[in-house]
Amino acid sequence: MGLFTYTLAGGGFILIGAWESLIASLQPQPTTKTTPSCHFPSPSSSSSSSSSITLIATSLFSLSFISNSLISLLSALDSKDDVGLVLQLEVIAIASLFFLYSAFGLLTHFTNSITLPSSILNLLCLFGFVEEFILFYLQKKDPSGIENHYFDLLLVPIGICVVSTVLELKTNTYRFSRLGRGIGLISQGSWFLQMGFSFYSSAMAHGCFLSEKSRGNFTVKCKGHPEYHRGRAIGTLQFNCHLAFLVVVVVGVYSVVCRKVGLGGESTLYRPLGAEMQQLDSHHGQFTLDSDDENENEMKEEGIVGEQKAVVVVPELVINGYGSH
């Protein structure tokens, strides 16, 4: 496929995933079921311009995959490569699923002529990710090729997208599933970039070389057993570095977004404790922190004074030295 194709594919995944993560962090969790999204905002999203832009970008991205696979399909036919022919047919099927979702999403967004249930749209996304997972899981053209190890590591971000879509389909965790799917797409894109440089540039492991049967069917062979294990170890180290870098970037960007615009949802209802205390002071006046014993002593003293005031001594009336009887 070439370095340019891998770079274009990786950049597209990163842009869509980054936009999905940003939209998910800015929007609160909805209380009602809305039209779900695969790796782009739903047509019924509160940000209509964002959803339309992302849907259009996703449809163009899927069409670019289909066009590239058709070119590789012709190359496989010229080279009489049956394996490359089957591989490109699978890629076309996967890209077609995501193109159907984006097409139906655009029709729902701009017109009311075609409306599909949200479960059908989510299933289209789920089938696409599952088929992509199976494609890279079963792609063992040459057991001795180190590209198989790179494809196995790619199953991790694809699995994140599958789990996020299943969670959205079952539990309607719209915001968090969308954020997880965006992170999975970013990880896919960065790993596609890494595979392009590892397969088609001087960054390839020492002692290994690229062997192509057709445009879309290749393998990376190594001269001996030590070179093979070193190439696999380098791939694992590269993947760990990608994950660490992705975690640092996501945490940093998410903290900045939360600091600037807040988390949304129930967090926007928070009011400082000082404001609540000021309201209590304005309605109920000031209060003291006297102990209970002092309050009881004061109440007793007030009671004794009241009893003394209630006792009234009436002197006898004396008339001419005789008291009254």
C-alpha positions as a printed Julia matrix, in Angstrom:
325×3 Matrix{Float64}:
   0.0     0.0     0.0
   2.94    2.31    0.53
   4.02    4.85    3.09
   1.73    7.55    1.67
  -1.35    5.33    2.0
  -0.54    4.38    5.58
   0.15    8.01    6.46
  -3.14    9.15    4.94
  -5.07    6.4     6.74
  -3.41    7.13   10.07
  -4.0    10.86    9.79
  -7.67   10.32    9.0
  -8.16    8.07   12.01
  -6.4    10.53   14.29
  -8.45   13.51   13.11
 -11.79   11.7    13.47
 -10.83   10.25   16.84
  -9.59   13.59   18.18
 -12.79   15.32   17.07
 -14.9    12.58   18.68
 -13.0    12.87   21.96
 -13.32   16.66   21.97
 -17.06   16.59   21.26
 -17.59   13.91   23.92
 -15.74   15.96   26.55
 -17.72   19.11   25.74
 -21.2    17.6    25.65
 -23.04   16.37   28.77
 -24.47   12.9    29.05
 -27.99   12.96   27.53
 -30.91   11.78   29.63
 -32.87   10.3    26.75
 -31.93    7.9    24.0
 -30.72    9.69   20.9
 -29.46    8.52   17.57
 -26.14    6.85   18.42
 -22.86    7.5    16.75
 -20.19    5.16   15.5
 -17.07    7.21   15.3
 -18.75   10.5    14.54
 -21.48   12.62   16.19
 -25.05   11.55   15.82
 -27.34   13.45   13.45
 -29.58   14.46   16.33
 -26.66   15.88   18.28
 -26.99   19.27   19.88
 -24.19   20.53   17.64
 -25.67   20.13   14.18
 -22.75   21.72   12.33
 -20.23   19.46   14.04
 -22.18   16.3    13.26
 -22.6    17.23    9.59
 -18.9    18.08    9.18
 -17.82   14.83   10.81
 -20.29   12.75    8.82
 -19.04   14.26    5.58
 -15.42   13.67    6.59
 -16.19   10.06    7.49
 -17.93    9.4     4.19
 -14.98   10.85    2.24
 -12.57    8.83    4.37
 -14.49    5.62    3.64
 -14.58    6.41   -0.08
 -10.82    6.9    -0.08
 -10.39    3.44    1.42
 -12.69    1.95   -1.21
 -10.81    3.71   -4.03
  -7.42    2.56   -2.74
  -8.69   -1.02   -2.4
  -9.98   -0.97   -5.98
  -6.53    0.07   -7.21
  -4.92   -2.7    -5.14
  -7.56   -5.09   -6.49
  -6.46   -4.38  -10.05
  -2.84   -4.85   -9.02
  -3.7    -8.25   -7.51
  -5.47   -9.29  -10.71
  -2.45   -8.33  -12.82
  -0.1   -10.22  -10.48
  -2.49  -13.2   -10.23
  -2.4   -12.84   -6.46
  -5.48  -14.6    -5.05
  -4.65  -13.72   -1.43
  -4.28  -10.03   -2.25
  -7.58  -10.13   -4.13
  -9.45  -11.56   -1.13
  -7.83   -9.08    1.25
  -8.95   -6.08   -0.8
 -12.49   -7.41   -1.04
 -12.6    -7.59    2.76
 -11.32   -4.02    3.07
 -13.98   -2.82    0.63
 -16.69   -4.56    2.68
 -15.5    -2.9     5.91
 -15.27    0.57    4.37
 -18.72    0.12    2.82
 -20.29   -0.46    6.25
 -18.93    2.81    7.6
 -19.88    4.61    4.39
 -23.45    3.34    4.75
 -23.61    4.68    8.29
 -22.34    8.1     7.25
 -24.67    8.18    4.24
 -27.74    7.3     6.31
 -26.63    9.76    8.97
 -26.39   12.57    6.43
 -29.8    11.72    4.98
 -31.29   11.76    8.47
 -29.52   14.99    9.28
 -30.54   16.98    6.21
 -33.79   15.25    5.17
 -36.51   13.12    6.68
 -36.8    10.81    3.69
 -34.85    7.95    5.33
 -34.89    7.3     9.07
 -33.44    4.16   10.6
 -33.78    3.0    14.22
 -30.81    3.85   16.38
 -30.16    0.17   17.04
 -29.71   -0.47   13.3
 -27.16    2.34   12.99
 -25.26    1.1    16.03
 -25.24   -2.42   14.62
 -23.7    -1.12   11.38
 -20.87    0.38   13.4
 -20.46   -2.75   15.49
 -20.35   -5.01   12.42
 -17.74   -2.75   10.84
 -15.44   -2.83   13.86
 -15.92   -6.58   14.38
 -15.12   -7.28   10.73
 -12.02   -5.09   10.99
 -10.98   -7.03   14.1
 -11.42  -10.37   12.3
  -9.49   -9.09    9.25
  -6.33   -8.29   11.2
  -6.73  -11.27   13.54
  -6.79  -13.78   10.68
  -4.27  -12.02    8.42
  -1.43  -14.54    8.69
  -0.17  -14.62    5.11
   3.36  -15.56    6.13
   3.89  -17.06    9.64
   7.5   -15.84    9.62
   6.62  -12.21    8.82
   6.98   -9.7    11.64
   4.08   -7.67   10.23
   1.8   -10.23   11.92
   2.98   -8.96   15.31
   2.11   -5.39   14.31
  -1.35   -6.55   13.22
  -1.85   -8.38   16.53
  -1.02   -5.2    18.47
  -3.51   -3.29   16.3
  -6.27   -5.49   17.75
  -6.02   -3.58   21.05
  -7.38   -0.2    19.79
  -9.89   -1.99   17.53
 -11.11   -3.93   20.57
 -11.56   -0.64   22.45
 -13.82    0.6    19.64
 -15.82   -2.66   19.71
 -16.34   -2.54   23.49
 -17.31    1.16   23.39
 -19.9     0.53   20.69
 -21.36   -2.44   22.6
 -21.61   -0.34   25.78
 -23.43    2.41   23.92
 -25.77   -0.13   22.35
 -26.63   -1.82   25.66
 -26.35    0.83   28.39
 -26.69    4.15   26.49
 -23.48    5.51   28.04
 -23.36    8.06   25.25
 -20.66   10.39   26.47
 -18.15    7.87   27.86
 -18.55    5.34   25.04
 -18.0     8.11   22.52
 -14.89    9.26   24.37
 -13.54    5.71   24.52
 -14.22    5.19   20.82
 -12.39    8.42   20.0
  -9.35    7.32   21.99
  -9.43    3.96   20.22
  -9.51    5.66   16.82
  -6.58    7.91   17.75
  -4.6     4.85   18.82
  -5.46    3.13   15.53
  -4.28    6.13   13.55
  -0.99    6.48   15.39
  -0.28    2.76   14.97
  -1.07    2.94   11.23
   1.53    5.7    10.98
   4.01    3.56   12.87
   3.38    0.56   10.6
   3.88    2.69    7.51
   7.29    3.9     8.7
   8.26    0.44    9.99
   7.38   -1.32    6.71
   8.2     1.24    3.99
  11.09    3.35    5.31
  14.56    3.06    6.74
  13.0     2.72   10.2
  12.51   -0.99    9.5
  14.22   -3.34   11.95
  17.8    -4.16   11.02
  18.12   -7.46    9.2
  14.53   -7.44    7.84
  13.26   -6.58    4.36
   9.94   -6.01    2.59
   8.61   -8.55    0.09
   5.54   -7.61   -2.02
   3.45   -9.97   -4.15
   1.05   -7.21   -5.16
   0.19   -3.68   -4.08
  -1.91   -4.81   -1.11
  -0.23   -8.11   -0.28
   3.19   -7.9     1.37
   5.26   -9.47    4.11
   8.29   -8.36    6.13
  10.84  -11.17    6.34
  13.97  -11.38    8.42
  17.31  -13.02    7.63
  17.45  -15.24   10.7
  15.88  -16.18   14.0
  17.66  -13.46   16.07
  16.56  -10.75   13.61
  13.0   -12.06   13.78
  12.83  -11.84   17.58
  14.53   -8.44   17.59
  11.98   -7.12   15.07
   9.07   -8.36   17.22
  10.62   -6.84   20.35
  11.05   -3.5    18.59
   7.38   -3.58   17.56
   6.26   -4.22   21.15
   8.46   -1.39   22.44
   7.06    0.98   19.81
   3.48    0.08   20.76
   4.15    0.7    24.47
   5.65    4.09   23.63
   2.58    4.92   21.55
   0.24    4.02   24.41
   2.25    6.04   26.94
   2.33    9.08   24.65
  -1.41    8.75   23.98
  -2.21    8.62   27.7
  -0.13   11.74   28.39
  -1.74   13.68   25.52
  -5.32   12.64   26.35
  -4.96   13.44   30.05
  -3.34   16.79   29.31
  -5.91   17.87   26.73
  -8.83   16.65   28.83
  -7.61   18.57   31.88
  -7.22   21.76   29.83
 -10.71   21.38   28.35
 -12.23   20.75   31.77
 -10.46   23.78   33.18
 -11.65   26.04   30.37
 -15.24   24.92   29.82
 -16.0    22.59   32.72
 -17.22   19.04   32.64
 -20.86   19.85   31.82
 -23.87   18.0    33.14
 -24.47   17.98   36.88
 -21.13   19.59   37.63
 -22.45   22.91   36.32
 -25.02   22.93   39.16
 -22.31   23.16   41.82
 -22.29   26.27   44.0
 -19.5    27.18   46.43
 -20.08   26.49   50.11
 -19.33   30.11   51.0
 -22.33   31.32   48.99
 -24.61   28.88   50.82
 -23.32   30.08   54.2
 -23.91   33.69   53.21
 -27.52   32.88   52.35
 -28.01   31.19   55.71
 -26.54   34.2    57.49
 -28.83   36.61   55.64
 -31.97   34.61   56.51
 -31.23   33.43   60.02
 -28.82   36.04   61.34
 -25.62   35.45   63.21
 -25.1    32.6    65.65
 -22.61   31.84   68.4
 -20.81   28.67   69.28
 -21.81   28.56   73.0
 -21.7    25.19   74.67
 -24.82   23.34   75.78
 -23.9    23.63   79.49
 -23.71   27.42   79.29
 -27.07   27.56   77.54
 -28.65   25.35   80.22
 -27.22   27.49   83.05
 -28.57   30.64   81.42
 -32.01   29.06   81.05
 -32.04   28.03   84.74
 -31.0    31.52   85.91
 -33.72   33.1    83.78
 -36.26   30.66   85.26
 -35.27   31.52   88.87
 -35.49   35.24   88.18
 -38.95   34.74   86.67
 -40.18   32.84   89.73
 -38.86   35.54   92.05
 -40.67   38.16   90.06
 -43.89   36.15   90.21
 -43.86   36.09   94.08
 -45.6    39.25   95.31
 -45.62   40.04   99.06
 -48.78   41.97  100.09
 -48.4    43.67  103.51
 -51.36   43.68  105.88
 -53.35   46.85  106.04
 -53.08   48.41  109.55
 -55.84   50.75  110.71
 -55.7    52.42  114.14
 -53.18   49.87  115.43
 -55.38   46.91  114.53
 -54.75   44.69  111.71
 -57.45   43.72  109.28
 -59.18   40.42  109.89
